[in-house]
């Protein structure tokens, strides 16, 4: 009878240990998933901000940038310096 009690005590202890380990593994997995999603959101937000700022810079430069230079054409006759 004492052996049965000892076996049930060991079984209860082992069940408790396994339940604790399983809970810890589940918490670790959930934490890893949260961090992965946070990184994905951060990368997405940075990509959107970079694309929009580059687009804004291109539009601003097209509107407010330096005036285009006139095309230089070569004369068929040589000038005084050439």
MDAnalysis code that builds the backbone (N, CA, C; Angstrom):
import MDAnalysis as mda
import numpy as np

u = mda.Universe.empty(246, n_residues=82, atom_resindex=np.repeat(np.arange(82), 3), trajectory=True)
u.add_TopologyAttr("name", ["N", "CA", "C"] * 82)
u.add_TopologyAttr("resid", np.arange(1, 83))
u.add_TopologyAttr("resname", ["UNK", "UNK", "UNK", "UNK", "UNK", "UNK", "UNK", "UNK", "UNK", "UNK", "UNK", "UNK", "UNK", "UNK", "UNK", "UNK", "UNK", "UNK", "UNK", "UNK", "UNK", "UNK", "UNK", "UNK", "UNK", "UNK", "UNK", "UNK", "UNK", "UNK", "UNK", "UNK", "UNK", "UNK", "UNK", "UNK", "UNK", "UNK", "UNK", "UNK", "UNK", "UNK", "UNK", "UNK", "UNK", "UNK", "UNK", "UNK", "UNK", "UNK", "UNK", "UNK", "UNK", "UNK", "UNK", "UNK", "UNK", "UNK", "UNK", "UNK", "UNK", "UNK", "UNK", "UNK", "UNK", "UNK", "UNK", "UNK", "UNK", "UNK", "UNK", "UNK", "UNK", "UNK", "UNK", "UNK", "UNK", "UNK", "UNK", "UNK", "UNK", "UNK"])
u.atoms.positions = np.array([
    [0.826, -1.190, 0.000],
    [0.000, 0.000, 0.000],
    [0.864, 1.246, 0.000],
    [1.957, 1.199, 0.751],
    [2.842, 2.357, 0.800],
    [3.475, 2.610, -0.555],
    [3.716, 1.543, -1.306],
    [4.304, 1.690, -2.629],
    [3.340, 2.414, -3.568],
    [2.051, 2.088, -3.442],
    [1.061, 2.764, -4.285],
    [0.981, 4.250, -3.956],
    [1.062, 4.588, -2.677],
    [1.047, 5.998, -2.286],
    [2.273, 6.729, -2.826],
    [3.424, 6.063, -2.748],
    [4.660, 6.657, -3.242],
    [4.573, 6.873, -4.753],
    [4.045, 5.874, -5.452],
    [3.900, 6.008, -6.903],
    [2.942, 7.136, -7.262],
    [1.860, 7.266, -6.539],
    [0.915, 8.338, -6.841],
    [1.509, 9.703, -6.489],
    [2.328, 9.759, -5.439],
    [2.999, 11.020, -5.120],
    [3.966, 11.417, -6.235],
    [4.747, 10.429, -6.709],
    [5.675, 10.707, -7.803],
    [4.918, 11.127, -9.062],
    [3.812, 10.458, -9.344],
    [3.022, 10.783, -10.527],
    [2.436, 12.191, -10.418],
    [1.965, 12.553, -9.242],
    [1.419, 13.900, -9.045],
    [2.517, 14.948, -9.192],
    [3.689, 14.657, -8.629],
    [4.814, 15.589, -8.747],
    [5.231, 15.752, -10.214],
    [5.311, 14.629, -10.928],
    [5.716, 14.670, -12.329],
    [4.681, 15.424, -13.169],
    [3.406, 15.200, -12.911],
    [2.360, 15.929, -13.625],
    [2.474, 17.430, -13.377],
    [2.742, 17.811, -12.145],
    [2.882, 19.231, -11.815],
    [4.099, 19.826, -12.518],
    [5.206, 19.095, -12.527],
    [6.414, 19.585, -13.214],
    [6.176, 19.741, -14.710],
    [5.540, 18.745, -15.305],
    [5.279, 18.816, -16.744],
    [4.301, 19.935, -17.078],
    [3.305, 20.131, -16.241],
    [2.358, 21.223, -16.471],
    [3.066, 22.578, -16.373],
    [3.972, 22.707, -15.394],
    [4.727, 23.956, -15.265],
    [5.634, 24.190, -16.464],
    [6.291, 23.135, -16.926],
    [7.177, 23.268, -18.086],
    [6.377, 23.599, -19.342],
    [5.223, 22.971, -19.486],
    [4.389, 23.252, -20.647],
    [3.883, 24.697, -20.623],
    [3.507, 25.174, -19.461],
    [3.039, 26.560, -19.335],
    [4.177, 27.537, -19.656],
    [5.382, 27.234, -19.186],
    [6.525, 28.108, -19.475],
    [6.838, 28.117, -20.970],
    [6.763, 26.958, -21.602],
    [7.020, 26.891, -23.044],
    [5.959, 27.666, -23.813],
    [4.713, 27.572, -23.386],
    [3.638, 28.302, -24.050],
    [3.811, 29.809, -23.887],
    [4.220, 30.246, -22.687],
    [4.476, 31.685, -22.483],
    [5.626, 32.158, -23.365],
    [6.678, 31.356, -23.468],
    [7.802, 31.721, -24.328],
    [7.404, 31.814, -25.784],
    [6.575, 30.882, -26.226],
    [6.114, 30.910, -27.615],
    [5.262, 32.146, -27.886],
    [4.366, 32.452, -26.969],
    [3.530, 33.642, -27.144],
    [4.360, 34.913, -27.163],
    [5.378, 34.979, -26.322],
    [6.263, 36.144, -26.297],
    [7.003, 36.267, -27.625],
    [7.477, 35.143, -28.157],
    [8.192, 35.166, -29.433],
    [7.274, 35.623, -30.562],
    [6.021, 35.176, -30.548],
    [5.072, 35.588, -31.580],
    [4.795, 37.080, -31.473],
    [4.625, 37.573, -30.241],
    [4.395, 39.013, -30.049],
    [5.566, 39.833, -30.557],
    [6.784, 39.413, -30.238],
    [7.966, 40.148, -30.700],
    [8.080, 40.108, -32.228],
    [7.762, 38.970, -32.810],
    [7.815, 38.850, -34.265],
    [6.806, 39.788, -34.920],
    [5.600, 39.840, -34.375],
    [4.587, 40.748, -34.932],
    [4.993, 42.204, -34.738],
    [5.573, 42.518, -33.591],
    [6.006, 43.895, -33.341],
    [7.095, 44.299, -34.332],
    [8.031, 43.381, -34.596],
    [9.076, 43.684, -35.577],
    [8.472, 43.888, -36.961],
    [7.516, 43.057, -37.329],
    [6.879, 43.184, -38.637],
    [6.158, 44.517, -38.773],
    [5.448, 44.922, -37.749],
    [4.745, 46.209, -37.772],
    [5.745, 47.355, -37.856],
    [6.837, 47.260, -37.113],
    [7.853, 48.309, -37.135],
    [8.499, 48.413, -38.517],
    [8.845, 47.285, -39.109],
    [9.449, 47.302, -40.448],
    [8.470, 47.876, -41.466],
    [7.196, 47.504, -41.364],
    [6.186, 48.026, -42.279],
    [6.045, 49.531, -42.123],
    [5.989, 50.010, -40.886],
    [5.828, 51.447, -40.645],
    [7.038, 52.232, -41.159],
    [8.218, 51.711, -40.940],
    [9.427, 52.391, -41.430],
    [9.436, 52.400, -42.955],
    [9.019, 51.310, -43.575],
    [8.983, 51.257, -45.045],
    [7.994, 52.272, -45.609],
    [6.833, 52.361, -44.997],
    [5.833, 53.330, -45.467],
    [6.342, 54.751, -45.274],
    [6.960, 55.031, -44.132],
    [7.485, 56.374, -43.879],
    [8.597, 56.718, -44.867],
    [9.467, 55.776, -45.148],
    [10.555, 56.023, -46.092],
    [10.016, 56.260, -47.499],
    [9.074, 55.441, -47.936],
    [8.518, 55.607, -49.279],
    [7.781, 56.935, -49.407],
    [7.016, 57.296, -48.392],
    [6.274, 58.562, -48.481],
    [7.217, 59.758, -48.421],
    [8.269, 59.687, -47.628],
    [9.203, 60.820, -47.576],
    [9.992, 60.941, -48.876],
    [10.346, 59.810, -49.475],
    [11.026, 59.887, -50.772],
    [10.102, 60.442, -51.845],
    [8.846, 60.026, -51.821],
    [7.878, 60.574, -52.782],
    [7.694, 62.068, -52.587],
    [7.578, 62.488, -51.334],
    [7.447, 63.922, -51.047],
    [8.674, 64.680, -51.535],
    [9.853, 64.129, -51.291],
    [11.087, 64.801, -51.719],
    [11.148, 64.923, -53.238],
    [10.729, 63.888, -53.938],
    [10.748, 63.966, -55.403],
    [9.772, 65.007, -55.920],
    [8.582, 65.045, -55.359],
    [7.590, 66.033, -55.796],
    [8.064, 67.436, -55.451],
    [8.594, 67.623, -54.267],
    [9.064, 68.947, -53.866],
    [10.210, 69.404, -54.765],
    [11.130, 68.508, -55.059],
    [12.262, 68.867, -55.919],
    [11.780, 69.189, -57.328],
    [10.797, 68.463, -57.819],
    [10.280, 68.735, -59.161],
    [9.618, 70.110, -59.223],
    [8.991, 70.520, -58.139],
    [8.295, 71.814, -58.139],
    [9.202, 72.978, -57.759],
    [10.108, 72.757, -56.828],
    [10.905, 73.857, -56.280],
    [12.396, 73.732, -56.559],
    [12.783, 72.766, -57.312],
    [14.203, 72.552, -57.574],
    [14.758, 73.585, -58.539],
    [15.986, 73.416, -58.947],
    [16.597, 74.371, -59.873],
    [15.893, 74.333, -61.235],
    [15.933, 75.481, -61.892],
    [15.310, 75.581, -63.212],
    [16.105, 74.734, -64.198],
    [15.433, 74.158, -65.154],
    [16.172, 73.342, -66.132],
    [17.073, 74.224, -66.989],
    [18.195, 73.700, -67.334],
    [19.140, 74.443, -68.175],
    [18.704, 74.350, -69.636],
    [18.907, 75.437, -70.381],
    [18.557, 75.363, -71.802],
    [19.524, 74.429, -72.528],
    [18.996, 73.794, -73.541],
    [19.831, 72.885, -74.324],
    [20.874, 73.683, -75.090],
    [22.097, 73.202, -75.110],
    [23.181, 73.874, -75.832],
    [23.318, 73.196, -77.183],
    [23.191, 74.011, -78.207],
    [23.344, 73.444, -79.549],
    [24.674, 73.929, -80.118],
    [25.292, 73.083, -80.869],
    [26.568, 73.482, -81.486],
    [26.282, 74.193, -82.792],
    [26.985, 75.238, -83.008],
    [26.808, 76.039, -84.208],
    [27.550, 75.375, -85.361],
    [26.978, 75.413, -86.543],
    [27.692, 74.810, -87.686],
    [28.943, 75.604, -88.076],
    [28.966, 76.883, -87.719],
    [30.160, 77.676, -88.017],
    [30.947, 77.871, -86.740],
    [32.208, 77.940, -86.863],
    [33.067, 78.114, -85.708],
    [32.981, 79.546, -85.230],
    [32.942, 79.714, -83.910],
    [32.890, 81.047, -83.344],
    [34.267, 81.628, -83.167],
    [34.376, 82.758, -82.471],
    [35.670, 83.405, -82.339],
    [36.635, 82.583, -81.482],
    [36.154, 81.649, -80.665],
    [37.056, 80.874, -79.812],
    [37.207, 79.434, -80.269],
    [36.809, 79.107, -81.386],
    [36.958, 77.714, -81.721],
    [36.677, 77.433, -83.094],
])
